[in-house]
């Protein structure tokens, strides 16, 4: 009897890393908390990773049951996530560079948009549900998937936790520019999520 499904672990880890994009979270993370103190940035990074982990774990354990009970499909999750990210993107694009960095509370930033839907977004949730189905009751598969989820969140935490080194290079003007770029990228991701949502609804009609 196998106690660990290495194939499923590798497949899940690579898929989640590609979808959640740990290096890609750094610009958004710095644009939101880059002006805060080092301790506040570390706390926000940990909170965001914990929120994402809890959301992904919840959907891994009961995702199919939750979606079925509420009558929600993946396209609906994509649409909701896209609209939420679009609001954050517009805020980043229209905010002033000299705004008070303490206006946004660390916990709120960790919850939305970092924890969800940026990290634990529709793509990661859908992939997790698919891998749970692939495990198909095999304990070795469930253990492998759990390890993959933990591993990708450790990678994300490392990327965000030690992103402060970039602040010394970017300075205030660089962070402001980074916020605008991150806002543009988030807007593109949001539009893509909404487009995928519309395609999903059409395909399911």
N, CA, C and O of each residue as an XYZ file, in Angstrom:
820
protein
N       0.845     -1.214      0.000
C       0.000      0.000      0.000
C       0.870      1.250      0.000
O       1.776      1.380      0.823
N       0.595      2.168     -0.922
C       1.345      3.428     -0.998
C       0.818      4.402      0.049
O      -0.388      4.536      0.257
N       1.764      5.078      0.702
C       1.381      6.060      1.711
C       1.468      7.489      1.182
O       1.033      8.429      1.847
N       2.030      7.649     -0.012
C       2.183      8.989     -0.582
C       2.151      8.890     -2.093
O       2.909      8.127     -2.691
N       1.264      9.673     -2.714
C       1.128      9.684     -4.170
C       2.007     10.799     -4.732
O       1.585     11.951     -4.830
N       3.233     10.436     -5.097
C       4.196     11.434     -5.575
C       3.732     12.102     -6.864
O       3.947     13.298     -7.063
N       3.094     11.326     -7.739
C       2.622     11.881     -9.014
C       1.577     12.966     -8.787
O       1.644     14.034     -9.395
N       0.618     12.694     -7.916
C      -0.417     13.672     -7.626
C       0.175     14.891     -6.920
O      -0.225     16.024     -7.188
N       1.129     14.654     -6.019
C       1.788     15.765     -5.321
C       2.476     16.696     -6.314
O       2.311     17.914     -6.254
N       3.248     16.110     -7.228
C       3.973     16.916     -8.214
C       3.017     17.679     -9.122
O       3.216     18.861     -9.403
N       1.984     16.989     -9.572
C       1.006     17.614    -10.470
C       0.265     18.758     -9.765
O       0.083     19.835    -10.332
N      -0.155     18.507     -8.526
C      -0.888     19.530     -7.780
C       0.003     20.716     -7.441
O      -0.423     21.865     -7.553
N       1.247     20.443     -7.026
C       2.163     21.526     -6.650
C       2.456     22.433     -7.837
O       2.382     23.656     -7.725
N       2.790     21.826     -8.979
C       3.103     22.631    -10.168
C       1.887     23.433    -10.611
O       2.004     24.612    -10.948
N       0.725     22.798    -10.610
C      -0.501     23.486    -11.040
C      -0.821     24.661    -10.135
O      -1.125     25.752    -10.617
N      -0.756     24.449     -8.830
C      -1.090     25.524     -7.887
C      -0.058     26.645     -7.924
O      -0.411     27.817     -7.786
N       1.209     26.299     -8.108
C       2.241     27.342     -8.207
C       2.001     28.211     -9.441
O       2.127     29.435     -9.387
N       1.654     27.561    -10.550
C       1.392     28.319    -11.785
C       0.160     29.207    -11.616
O       0.174     30.372    -12.014
N      -0.907     28.659    -11.026
C      -2.150     29.423    -10.877
C      -1.997     30.549     -9.855
O      -2.406     31.681    -10.110
N      -1.405     30.233     -8.693
C      -1.310     31.227     -7.612
C      -0.136     32.179     -7.809
O      -0.122     33.270     -7.240
N       0.852     31.773     -8.613
C       1.951     32.645     -9.053
C       2.611     33.398     -7.892
O       2.439     34.611     -7.774
N       3.367     32.694     -7.027
C       4.015     33.367     -5.882
C       4.843     34.600     -6.239
O       4.681     35.631     -5.587
N       5.741     34.544     -7.262
C       6.494     35.766     -7.596
C       5.589     36.905     -8.056
O       5.871     38.077     -7.807
N       4.489     36.542     -8.736
C       3.576     37.564     -9.238
C       2.802     38.281     -8.155
O       2.258     39.360     -8.389
N       2.746     37.686     -6.955
C       2.046     38.353     -5.851
C       2.877     39.462     -5.228
O       2.343     40.332     -4.541
N       4.190     39.433     -5.468
C       5.080     40.413     -4.829
C       4.749     41.861     -5.210
O       4.655     42.706     -4.319
N       4.567     42.182     -6.511
C       4.229     43.578     -6.844
C       2.937     44.053     -6.188
O       2.870     45.181     -5.699
N       1.906     43.198     -6.171
C       0.638     43.587     -5.538
C       0.832     43.741     -4.036
O       0.320     44.685     -3.433
N       1.567     42.818     -3.435
C       1.828     42.877     -1.994
C       2.541     44.172     -1.620
O       2.153     44.845     -0.666
N       3.585     44.518     -2.371
C       4.340     45.732     -2.072
C       3.522     46.988     -2.356
O       3.661     47.990     -1.655
N       2.673     46.937     -3.376
C       1.862     48.114     -3.691
C       0.852     48.401     -2.589
O       0.452     49.549     -2.391
N       0.436     47.353     -1.866
C      -0.563     47.519     -0.807
C       0.062     47.797      0.554
O      -0.478     48.585      1.331
N       1.197     47.157      0.855
C       1.779     47.311      2.202
C       3.245     47.734      2.168
O       3.907     47.728      3.205
N       3.761     48.099      1.001
C       5.173     48.439      0.877
C       5.599     49.641      1.691
O       6.772     49.758      2.048
N       4.665     50.544      1.994
C       5.012     51.745      2.750
C       4.897     51.541      4.263
O       5.225     52.436      5.041
N       4.441     50.385      4.664
C       4.276     50.111      6.087
C       5.594     49.658      6.715
O       6.566     49.373      6.016
N       5.605     49.598      8.040
C       6.790     49.150      8.758
C       7.059     47.672      8.462
O       6.172     46.939      8.027
N       8.302     47.255      8.708
C       8.705     45.877      8.409
C       7.840     44.862      9.160
O       7.432     43.850      8.591
N       7.563     45.135     10.434
C       6.747     44.210     11.227
C       5.330     44.096     10.661
O       4.745     43.013     10.648
N       4.785     45.224     10.195
C       3.433     45.217      9.622
C       3.410     44.432      8.325
O       2.446     43.719      8.048
N       4.466     44.556      7.523
C       4.533     43.789      6.271
C       4.623     42.289      6.557
O       3.973     41.482      5.891
N       5.427     41.929      7.543
C       5.566     40.511      7.896
C       4.241     39.951      8.400
O       3.869     38.823      8.076
N       3.531     40.754      9.199
C       2.246     40.305      9.729
C       1.225     40.146      8.604
O       0.463     39.180      8.586
N       1.209     41.089      7.671
C       0.270     41.020      6.550
C       0.570     39.809      5.667
O      -0.349     39.151      5.180
N       1.858     39.515      5.460
C       2.232     38.351      4.644
C       1.737     37.061      5.293
O       1.178     36.195      4.620
N       1.947     36.939      6.603
C       1.514     35.735      7.307
C      -0.001     35.604      7.297
O      -0.533     34.514      7.086
N      -0.699     36.718      7.525
C      -2.163     36.689      7.549
C      -2.732     36.320      6.181
O      -3.682     35.542      6.088
N      -2.153     36.877      5.129
C      -2.636     36.587      3.779
C      -2.467     35.105      3.449
O      -3.364     34.481      2.882
N      -1.313     34.550      3.807
C      -1.057     33.137      3.531
C      -1.995     32.250      4.346
O      -2.504     31.253      3.833
N      -2.225     32.605      5.609
C      -3.129     31.806      6.444
C      -4.559     31.849      5.911
O      -5.245     30.827      5.879
N      -5.005     33.038      5.491
C      -6.355     33.165      4.929
C      -6.482     32.311      3.675
O      -7.454     31.573      3.509
N      -5.481     32.419      2.785
C      -5.508     31.632      1.558
C      -5.510     30.144      1.869
O      -6.267     29.382      1.266
N      -4.667     29.726      2.806
C      -4.580     28.303      3.166
C      -5.909     27.790      3.717
O      -6.358     26.702      3.358
N      -6.530     28.576      4.586
C      -7.799     28.151      5.175
C      -8.896     28.032      4.121
O      -9.697     27.098      4.154
N      -8.930     28.987      3.180
C      -9.943     28.943      2.113
C      -9.726     27.726      1.220
O     -10.671     26.999      0.913
N      -8.473     27.504      0.802
C      -8.166     26.364     -0.066
C      -8.456     25.054      0.668
O      -9.024     24.127      0.089
N      -8.064     24.976      1.952
C      -8.310     23.763      2.738
C      -9.807     23.496      2.888
O     -10.256     22.353      2.803
N     -10.571     24.566      3.111
C     -12.018     24.424      3.253
C     -12.638     23.837      1.994
O     -13.471     22.934      2.062
N     -12.221     24.364      0.839
C     -12.783     23.870     -0.420
C     -12.241     22.489     -0.770
O     -12.900     21.731     -1.483
N     -11.050     22.152     -0.279
C     -10.535     20.801     -0.504
C     -11.371     19.780      0.259
O     -11.643     18.687     -0.238
N     -11.777     20.154      1.481
C     -12.532     19.238      2.330
C     -14.002     19.196      1.940
O     -14.601     18.124      1.857
N     -14.582     20.378      1.701
C     -16.039     20.421      1.500
C     -16.454     21.270      0.311
O     -17.597     21.722      0.242
N     -15.536     21.493     -0.629
C     -15.827     22.375     -1.752
C     -17.000     21.931     -2.599
O     -17.886     22.725     -2.915
N     -17.004     20.664     -2.965
C     -18.078     20.171     -3.825
C     -19.433     20.258     -3.125
O     -20.443     20.604     -3.739
N     -19.438     19.938     -1.831
C     -20.689     19.993     -1.075
C     -21.179     21.430     -0.920
O     -22.377     21.695     -1.026
N     -20.245     22.367     -0.667
C     -20.615     23.776     -0.500
C     -21.211     24.336     -1.779
O     -22.266     24.970     -1.751
N     -20.537     24.104     -2.905
C     -21.010     24.631     -4.183
C     -22.352     24.010     -4.571
O     -23.236     24.689     -5.093
N     -22.490     22.707     -4.308
C     -23.748     22.035     -4.651
C     -24.893     22.537     -3.776
O     -26.005     22.737     -4.264
N     -24.630     22.738     -2.491
C     -25.679     23.189     -1.571
C     -26.154     24.602     -1.919
O     -27.350     24.893     -1.873
N     -25.197     25.480     -2.269
C     -25.547     26.862     -2.593
C     -25.958     27.038     -4.051
O     -26.433     28.104     -4.442
N     -25.777     25.997     -4.849
C     -26.119     26.102     -6.254
C     -25.191     27.016     -7.023
O     -25.599     27.682     -7.975
N     -23.923     27.040     -6.595
C     -22.932     27.928     -7.215
C     -21.993     27.104     -8.078
O     -21.530     26.039     -7.668
N     -21.717     27.600     -9.267
C     -20.766     26.936    -10.152
C     -19.456     27.699    -10.193
O     -19.365     28.820     -9.693
N     -18.445     27.092    -10.787
C     -17.140     27.747    -10.924
C     -17.242     29.061    -11.708
O     -16.563     30.024    -11.350
N     -18.067     29.140    -12.766
C     -18.206     30.430    -13.469
C     -18.665     31.564    -12.557
O     -18.215     32.701    -12.701
N     -19.564     31.255    -11.614
C     -20.023     32.288    -10.683
C     -18.880     32.752     -9.788
O     -18.748     33.943     -9.509
N     -18.052     31.807     -9.338
C     -16.885     32.171     -8.531
C     -15.917     33.041     -9.329
O     -15.353     34.004     -8.811
N     -15.736     32.681    -10.600
C     -14.847     33.463    -11.453
C     -15.359     34.883    -11.637
O     -14.586     35.839    -11.580
N     -16.655     35.018    -11.856
C     -17.241     36.341    -12.043
C     -17.128     37.194    -10.793
O     -16.764     38.367    -10.867
N     -17.442     36.605     -9.637
C     -17.358     37.348     -8.381
C     -15.919     37.755     -8.072
O     -15.657     38.885     -7.659
N     -14.986     36.815     -8.278
C     -13.578     37.129     -8.041
C     -13.070     38.209     -8.979
O     -12.306     39.085     -8.575
N     -13.499     38.143    -10.236
C     -13.081     39.141    -11.209
C     -13.567     40.532    -10.852
O     -12.807     41.496    -10.949
N     -14.828     40.654    -10.438
C     -15.375     41.964    -10.065
C     -14.671     42.521     -8.834
O     -14.407     43.721     -8.754
N     -14.369     41.648     -7.875
C     -13.692     42.094     -6.658
C     -12.285     42.580     -6.964
O     -11.858     43.618     -6.460
N     -11.562     41.828     -7.792
C     -10.213     42.242     -8.179
C     -10.240     43.536     -8.988
O      -9.319     44.347     -8.892
N     -11.289     43.735     -9.784
C     -11.397     44.955    -10.580
C     -11.534     46.174     -9.680
O     -10.953     47.223     -9.958
N     -12.299     46.039     -8.605
C     -12.437     47.150     -7.655
C     -11.095     47.510     -7.031
O     -10.763     48.689     -6.902
N     -10.328     46.498     -6.645
C      -9.005     46.734     -6.056
C      -8.069     47.359     -7.086
O      -7.295     48.257     -6.757
N      -8.138     46.885     -8.336
C      -7.287     47.416     -9.395
C      -7.573     48.890     -9.644
O      -6.651     49.690     -9.809
N      -8.854     49.244     -9.670
C      -9.216     50.654     -9.882
C      -8.718     51.531     -8.737
O      -8.311     52.673     -8.952
N      -8.753     50.991     -7.522
C      -8.261     51.754     -6.374
C      -6.762     51.991     -6.476
O      -6.279     53.078     -6.160
N      -6.021     50.971     -6.918
C      -4.578     51.114     -7.081
C      -4.241     52.096     -8.195
O      -3.290     52.870     -8.082
N      -5.017     52.063     -9.265
C      -4.741     52.921    -10.417
C      -5.086     54.381    -10.152
O      -4.465     55.277    -10.723
N      -6.071     54.629     -9.293
C      -6.530     55.999     -9.072
C      -6.022     56.611     -7.775
O      -6.212     57.806     -7.548
N      -5.373     55.812     -6.908
C      -4.901     56.351     -5.628
C      -3.709     57.258     -5.847
O      -2.966     57.119     -6.818
N      -3.543     58.190     -4.921
C      -2.428     59.135     -4.978
C      -1.192     58.494     -4.363
O      -1.295     57.726     -3.407
N      -0.052     58.802     -4.900
C       1.189     58.224     -4.395
C       1.487     58.610     -2.976
O       2.133     57.850     -2.255
N       1.030     59.790     -2.543
C       1.370     60.249     -1.211
C       0.314     59.963     -0.189
O       0.341     60.553      0.890
N      -0.620     59.084     -0.476
C      -1.685     58.783      0.469
C      -1.126     58.107      1.699
O      -0.058     57.496      1.657
N      -1.857     58.220      2.798
C      -1.424     57.667      4.065
C      -1.380     56.152      3.976
O      -2.405     55.525      3.709
N      -0.204     55.539      4.196
C      -0.094     54.101      4.064
C      -0.817     53.346      5.155
O      -1.025     52.139      5.025
N      -1.211     54.023      6.240
C      -1.870     53.336      7.322
C      -3.384     53.319      7.174
O      -4.089     52.784      8.030
N      -3.894     53.912      6.074
C      -5.344     53.953      5.901
C      -5.919     52.552      5.785
O      -6.926     52.223      6.412
N      -5.263     51.733      4.974
C      -5.732     50.355      4.795
C      -5.239     49.506      5.947
O      -4.033     49.426      6.181
N      -6.131     48.881      6.659
C      -5.760     48.056      7.794
C      -5.089     46.775      7.331
O      -5.478     46.188      6.321
N      -4.062     46.338      8.087
C      -3.306     45.150      7.716
C      -4.212     43.936      7.537
O      -4.083     43.189      6.567
N      -5.132     43.749      8.487
C      -6.000     42.571      8.438
C      -6.879     42.606      7.202
O      -7.060     41.582      6.542
N      -7.439     43.791      6.872
C      -8.299     43.901      5.698
C      -7.529     43.599      4.421
O      -8.031     42.918      3.527
N      -6.299     44.116      4.343
C      -5.464     43.860      3.172
C      -5.142     42.376      3.066
O      -5.118     41.817      1.970
N      -4.895     41.744      4.201
C      -4.583     40.316      4.194
C      -5.785     39.493      3.748
O      -5.639     38.494      3.043
N      -6.975     39.922      4.165
C      -8.184     39.193      3.788
C      -8.510     39.409      2.319
O      -8.660     38.459      1.550
N      -8.615     40.667      1.949
C      -8.976     41.055      0.583
C      -8.072     42.211      0.172
O      -8.030     43.211      0.888
N      -7.356     42.128     -0.929
C      -7.453     41.082     -1.961
C      -6.366     40.016     -1.883
O      -6.364     39.088     -2.692
N      -5.424     40.126     -0.912
C      -4.294     39.204     -0.923
C      -4.704     37.761     -0.660
O      -4.460     36.883     -1.488
N      -5.332     37.513      0.503
C      -5.715     36.146      0.845
C      -6.677     35.555     -0.155
O      -6.496     34.443     -0.651
N      -7.701     36.328     -0.436
C      -8.697     35.939     -1.434
C      -9.276     37.216     -2.036
O      -9.580     38.136     -1.276
N      -9.445     37.330     -3.343
C      -9.358     36.252     -4.341
C      -8.030     36.158     -5.078
O      -7.916     35.384     -6.028
N      -6.995     36.944     -4.658
C      -5.746     36.916     -5.422
C      -5.041     35.572     -5.284
O      -4.652     34.975     -6.288
N      -4.869     35.088     -4.053
C      -4.217     33.796     -3.840
C      -5.232     32.661     -3.937
O      -5.154     31.817     -4.830
N      -6.178     32.652     -3.015
C      -7.219     31.609     -3.038
C      -8.349     32.073     -3.944
O      -9.447     32.384     -3.483
N      -8.064     32.113     -5.223
C      -9.047     32.576     -6.196
C      -9.786     31.422     -6.851
O      -9.581     30.260     -6.501
N     -10.639     31.750     -7.797
C     -11.442     30.716     -8.478
C     -10.590     29.629     -9.115
O     -10.949     28.452     -9.068
N      -9.460     30.013     -9.713
C      -8.610     29.032    -10.365
C      -8.034     28.024     -9.393
O      -8.063     26.819     -9.643
N      -7.506     28.523     -8.274
C      -6.920     27.640     -7.259
C      -7.989     26.762     -6.621
O      -7.753     25.582     -6.359
N      -9.162     27.335     -6.371
C     -10.260     26.571     -5.774
C     -10.720     25.470     -6.720
O     -10.911     24.326     -6.308
N     -10.894     25.820     -7.978
C     -11.340     24.822     -8.968
C     -10.311     23.710     -9.122
O     -10.668     22.534     -9.190
N      -9.024     24.081     -9.178
C      -7.966     23.078     -9.314
C      -7.945     22.144     -8.108
O      -7.762     20.936     -8.257
N      -8.131     22.699     -6.925
C      -8.132     21.892     -5.706
C      -9.270     20.878     -5.726
O      -9.079     19.712     -5.382
N     -10.455     21.329     -6.132
C     -11.611     20.432     -6.206
C     -11.358     19.313     -7.213
O     -11.736     18.164     -6.983
N     -10.713     19.658     -8.336
C     -10.397     18.653     -9.359
C      -9.430     17.616     -8.804
O      -9.600     16.422     -9.051
N      -8.413     18.056     -8.052
C      -7.431     17.125     -7.503
C      -8.039     16.248     -6.405
O      -7.639     15.097     -6.230
N      -8.999     16.798     -5.674
C      -9.713     15.977     -4.683
C     -10.457     14.854     -5.395
O     -10.452     13.710     -4.941
N     -11.090     15.186     -6.503
C     -11.782     14.156     -7.291
C     -10.794     13.132     -7.824
O     -11.091     11.939     -7.875
N      -9.601     13.610     -8.226
C      -8.589     12.714     -8.779
C      -8.079     11.749     -7.708
O      -7.769     10.596     -8.008
N      -7.993     12.215     -6.467
C      -7.561     11.343     -5.371
C      -8.557     10.213     -5.176
O      -8.173      9.088     -4.857
N      -9.823     10.509     -5.367
C     -10.884      9.499     -5.401
C     -10.848      8.533     -4.211
O     -10.857      7.315     -4.384
N     -10.808      9.097     -3.010
C     -10.883      8.264     -1.817
C      -9.590      7.594     -1.401
O      -9.566      6.869     -0.406
N      -8.514      7.818     -2.140
C      -7.225      7.206     -1.814
C      -6.505      8.046     -0.759
O      -6.193      9.206     -1.028
N      -6.229      7.503      0.436
C      -5.548      8.274      1.491
C      -4.196      8.828      1.048
O      -3.824      9.941      1.422
N      -3.457      8.047      0.245
C      -2.158      8.510     -0.245
C      -2.319      9.754     -1.122
O      -1.481     10.654     -1.093
N      -3.405      9.795     -1.901
C      -3.678     10.957     -2.737
C      -4.045     12.167     -1.915
O      -3.606     13.278     -2.214
N      -4.852     11.969     -0.872
C      -5.239     13.090      0.001
C      -4.025     13.659      0.734
O      -3.894     14.874      0.878
N      -3.134     12.768      1.201
C      -1.925     13.225      1.889
C      -1.040     14.023      0.930
O      -0.495     15.064      1.299
N      -0.903     13.532     -0.297
C      -0.091     14.220     -1.303
C      -0.666     15.599     -1.618
O       0.080     16.572     -1.733
N      -1.986     15.686     -1.758
C      -2.622     16.962     -2.060
C      -2.455     17.941     -0.900
O      -2.202     19.126     -1.113
N      -2.600     17.437      0.333
C      -2.415     18.293      1.514
C      -0.995     18.837      1.557
O      -0.791     20.016      1.847
N      -0.010     17.985      1.271
C       1.383     18.425      1.266
C       1.634     19.461      0.167
O       2.398     20.405      0.366
N       0.999     19.286     -0.978
C       1.161     20.236     -2.082
C       0.577     21.598     -1.710
O       1.162     22.634     -2.023
N      -0.576     21.593     -1.042
C      -1.214     22.850     -0.631
C      -0.343     23.577      0.387
O      -0.169     24.794      0.309
N       0.202     22.825      1.341
C       1.085     23.425      2.342
C       2.351     23.980      1.677
O       2.789     25.088      1.987
N       2.933     23.199      0.760
C       4.180     23.599      0.102
C       4.015     24.888     -0.699
O       4.870     25.771     -0.632
N       2.930     25.003     -1.449
C       2.747     26.208     -2.268
C       2.529     27.432     -1.383
O       2.941     28.533     -1.748
N       1.896     27.262     -0.241
C       1.700     28.400      0.654
C       2.990     28.806      1.357
O       3.189     29.983      1.661
N       3.864     27.842      1.615
C       5.185     28.175      2.164
C       5.976     28.993      1.140
O       6.636     29.971      1.492
N       5.904     28.588     -0.122
C       6.595     29.325     -1.190
C       6.056     30.745     -1.286
O       6.827     31.696     -1.415
N       4.736     30.892     -1.225
C       4.111     32.219     -1.295
C       4.561     33.079     -0.125
O       4.892     34.252     -0.298
N       4.573     32.492      1.071
C       4.979     33.243      2.258
C       6.420     33.727      2.141
O       6.720     34.870      2.487
N       7.306     32.873      1.660
C       8.714     33.254      1.507
C       8.844     34.425      0.534
O       9.586     35.374      0.788
N       8.111     34.350     -0.587
C       8.172     35.421     -1.591
C       7.714     36.757     -1.009
O       8.356     37.783     -1.233
N       6.603     36.750     -0.258
C       6.077     37.993      0.297
C       6.877     38.462      1.513
O       7.134     39.655      1.676
N       7.262     37.515      2.359
C       7.960     37.868      3.595
C       9.283     38.555      3.331
O       9.658     39.486      4.044
N       9.992     38.100      2.309
C      11.317     38.653      2.035
C      11.327     39.579      0.817
O      12.374     39.822      0.217
N      10.154     40.086      0.465
C      10.071     41.049     -0.639
C      10.538     42.434     -0.205
O      10.730     43.321     -1.037
N      10.720     42.618      1.122
C      11.138     43.930      1.627
C      12.469     44.395      1.071
O      12.748     45.593      1.050
N      13.301     43.452      0.616
C      14.595     43.837      0.051
C      14.407     44.722     -1.176
O      15.263     45.551     -1.484
N      13.285     44.544     -1.878
C      13.016     45.366     -3.062
C      12.702     46.812     -2.698
O      12.912     47.724     -3.499
N      12.195     47.015     -1.477
C      11.801     48.365     -1.074
C      13.003     49.294     -1.032
O      12.898     50.468     -1.390
N      14.149     48.773     -0.595
C      15.366     49.588     -0.526
C      15.798     50.045     -1.916
O      16.412     51.100     -2.077
N      15.469     49.235     -2.911
C      15.841     49.576     -4.288
C      14.790     50.483     -4.929
O      15.125     51.429     -5.641
N      13.519     50.184     -4.668
C      12.435     50.902     -5.337
C      12.203     52.302     -4.779
O      11.901     53.233     -5.526
N      12.346     52.446     -3.453
C      12.049     53.722     -2.771
C      10.565     54.076     -2.919
O       9.776     53.272     -3.415
N      10.197     55.266     -2.491
C       8.791     55.702     -2.499
C       8.245     55.818     -3.922
O       7.145     55.346     -4.206
N       9.002     56.437     -4.802
C       8.521     56.619     -6.181
C       8.384     55.273     -6.884
O       7.470     55.074     -7.684
N       9.286     54.362     -6.587
C       9.221     53.049     -7.196
C       8.003     52.264     -6.749
O       7.381     51.565     -7.549
N       7.658     52.377     -5.468
C       6.482     51.692     -4.949
C       5.218     52.256     -5.584
O       4.292     51.511     -5.908
N       5.181     53.581     -5.760
C       4.038     54.217     -6.410
C       3.885     53.698     -7.845
O       2.781     53.375     -8.283
N       5.001     53.625     -8.564
C       4.969     53.096     -9.933
C       4.534     51.636     -9.928
O       3.766     51.203    -10.787
N       5.038     50.880     -8.945
C       4.692     49.464     -8.837
C       3.195     49.292     -8.594
O       2.573     48.358     -9.100
N       2.627     50.211     -7.810
C       1.192     50.145     -7.536
C       0.383     50.329     -8.817
O      -0.632     49.662     -9.015
N       0.834     51.231     -9.682
C       0.124     51.465    -10.941
C       0.228     50.246    -11.855
O      -0.750     49.846    -12.487
N       1.436     49.655    -11.917
C       1.630     48.465    -12.750
C       0.811     47.301    -12.212
O       0.170     46.569    -12.965
N       0.846     47.145    -10.877
C       0.072     46.063    -10.255
C      -1.418     46.256    -10.505
O      -2.145     45.293    -10.749
N      -1.870     47.515    -10.443
C      -3.279     47.802    -10.708
C      -3.671     47.423    -12.124
O      -4.750     46.876    -12.355
N      -2.785     47.718    -13.074
C      -3.063     47.373    -14.467
C      -3.116     45.859    -14.657
O      -3.993     45.339    -15.347
N      -2.163     45.158    -14.033
C      -2.141     43.702    -14.139
C      -3.373     43.083    -13.477
O      -3.971     42.149    -14.013
N      -3.747     43.609    -12.312
C      -4.931     43.102    -11.623
C      -6.182     43.327    -12.454
O      -7.064     42.470    -12.509
N      -6.256     44.499    -13.110
C      -7.410     44.788    -13.959
C      -7.494     43.781    -15.104
O      -8.578     43.316    -15.456
N      -6.335     43.449    -15.681
C      -6.310     42.461    -16.775
C      -6.752     41.081    -16.271
O      -7.517     40.384    -16.937
N      -6.257     40.697    -15.081
C      -6.661     39.416    -14.500
C      -8.162     39.405    -14.235
O      -8.842     38.408    -14.479
N      -8.673     40.541    -13.726
C     -10.106     40.641    -13.421
C     -10.951     40.490    -14.680
O     -11.949     39.770    -14.682
N     -10.550     41.168    -15.744
C     -11.290     41.082    -17.007
C     -11.253     39.651    -17.549
O     -12.248     39.153    -18.076
N     -10.092     38.994    -17.413
C      -9.977     37.610    -17.886
C     -10.889     36.681    -17.087
O     -11.515     35.785    -17.653
N     -10.964     36.896    -15.771
C     -11.847     36.084    -14.931
C     -13.309     36.269    -15.327
O     -14.066     35.303    -15.417
N     -13.692     37.518    -15.561
C     -15.075     37.786    -15.980
C     -15.357     37.153    -17.340
O     -16.428     36.588    -17.561
N     -14.372     37.252    -18.260
C     -14.549     36.641    -19.584
C     -14.684     35.126    -19.471
O     -15.526     34.518    -20.132
N     -13.840     34.516    -18.620
C     -13.941     33.070    -18.405
C     -15.286     32.699    -17.786
O     -15.868     31.661    -18.099
N     -15.767     33.576    -16.896
C     -17.065     33.344    -16.268
C     -18.183     33.343    -17.306
O     -19.057     32.477    -17.292
N     -18.145     34.327    -18.210
C     -19.179     34.425    -19.250
C     -19.121     33.198    -20.163
O     -20.157     32.635    -20.516
N     -17.896     32.784    -20.545
C     -17.754     31.594    -21.389
C     -18.288     30.351    -20.671
O     -18.915     29.486    -21.283
N     -18.028     30.281    -19.365
C     -18.504     29.149    -18.592
C     -20.026     29.085    -18.542
O     -20.618     28.013    -18.669
N     -20.649     30.240    -18.358
C     -22.114     30.295    -18.325
C     -22.706     29.917    -19.675
O     -23.714     29.214    -19.752
N     -22.055     30.400    -20.754
C     -22.548     30.097    -22.109
C     -22.409     28.598    -22.393
O     -23.314     27.971    -22.943
N     -21.246     28.031    -22.003
C     -21.007     26.617    -22.267
C     -21.960     25.728    -21.476
O     -22.316     24.635    -21.917
N     -22.370     26.213    -20.297
C     -23.255     25.422    -19.468
C     -24.720     25.628    -19.759
O     -25.579     24.942    -19.205
N     -25.005     26.592    -20.646
C     -26.405     26.892    -20.969
C     -27.012     25.805    -21.848
O     -28.183     25.893    -22.217
